[in-house]
Amino acid sequence: MVSALGEMIGAVAVFVTLIYVAYQLKQTNEISRFNASKKITGSFDRLNQMTVCDSSLRTAMQKSVELTSEERDQVYAFVNMLCNTWLTIQVAYNNGLLDAGFLRLQNEMSISSWTDGRMSNHSRCRGLSNFLK
C-alpha cells in the first residue's frame, strides 16, 4: 500500500515536472522569436539611420541623373546591406524564429515599395531606383 502510494506520488511529480519543462520551453521559444525580430528591426533601423545621417548616400539616393562610380558603390553597399537583412529574415523564418505575420509585415513595408515603381518618383530614392534598373 505504501509502495503504491509512493509510486503514485512519483508519477504525479514526473507529470508536474513535464508540464513545467514544457512551459519553460515555450517561454524560451518566445524569447528567441522576440530577440530575432528585435535584431532584424535593429538592422532596418541602422539602414534608415544611414539614409538620415550620411548626406552623400542620401544625395546619391535622391539623384535623378546617372550616378558617379563612388555613388554607385555607396548605393550598391546600401542595397547589399538591405539584401543581407532580407536574407536574415528569410533564414530566421525558415528556422522557425519568426512567424508568418512578421514576415508578411516586413514584405508589405519594405522591399516591394523600392522595386515595384511606387517609390521611383519619390525624391528620397530616385538614385536607388536608377540603380535597381
N, C-alpha and C positions, 0 to 999 in steps of 0.2 A: 504494500500500500504506500509506504513512504517512498519507495523507489519509483513508483508510478507517478506520484506527486512531483518528485524531483524531475522526472523526465518531462512532465507537462510544463513545469516552470521553465525548464531549459528550452523547450520548444517555443514557448511564448517569448523568452528572452531573445532567441535567434530571430524570430519573426519581427520583433520590435527593432532589433539591430538592422535587419534588412531594410525595413522602412526608413530608418534613419539614414543609412548609407544611400538609399535611392534619393532621398531628399537632398543630401549633400551633393550628390552627383548632378542633380537638376540645377542646384544653385551654382555649381562650378560651371556648368554649360552656359547658363545665363550670363555669368560674369565674363566668360570667354567671348560670347557674342557681343556683349556691350563693349568690351575692350577692342574687338575687331572693328566695330562700327565707329568707335571713337577715334581709332588710329586712321581710318580711311577719311573720316570727316576732317581730321587734322591735316591730312595730305591735301585735300581740296582747299582748306584754309590757307595753307602755305602757297599754293598756286595763286589763289586770289590775292594774297599779300604781295606776291611778286608783281602782279599787274598793277597794284596800287603803289608800291614803293620803288619799283625800277622804272624810271622815266624812259630809259632807252628801249626797254621791252614794250612799254606802253605805246611809245611813239611808233615802233615797228608794227605793233598790232593795229594801230589806227591808220597806218599809211595806206593810201588808195592807189599808189603807183608802185612800180617794180621795187622790190626790196634789195638793199645792198647785200653783199656777201655776209657782212657782220650781222645785219638784221635777220637774214635768213637763218644764220646759225643760232641767233637768240630765239627766234620763233621755233626753230626745229627743237632746241633744247626744251622749250616750254611744252611743245606737243609731245615730246618724248616722255617728259615727267607726267603729263596728263595720261598718256597711254599706259605708263607703268602703274599709275593709280588705278586705272580701269582694270588692268591685269590683276592687281591685288584684290580688287572687288570680286572679279570672276573666280579667282582661286579660292578666296575665302568662302564664297557662296558654294562652290563645288565641294568644299570640305565641310560644309555644314556649319560654318561660323557666322554666316549671315542668312537671314531669312529672305524669302522671295519678295516681301514687301519693301525691304531696304533696297534690294537690287532694282526693283521696279521704280522706286522713287528716284534713285540715282540716274537711271536711264531717262526718266522724264525730265529731270532737272538739268542734265549736263550735256553730254557729248552730242546728242542729236541736235540740240539747238546750235551747235557750232558747225555742223556739217550738212544740214538739210536746207540751207539757204535762208532760214528765218533770221539769222544774225548777219548775213552777208552785207547788209547795208547799214548795220549799226556802227557808229563811229568808233566804238571801242574795239572792234575786231575786224576791220577791213583788211589789215595786213595778214591776220591769221586766216581769213577766208581766202585771200590771194594765195597764201602758202599752201592751203589744203587743195587747191585746184589742180 
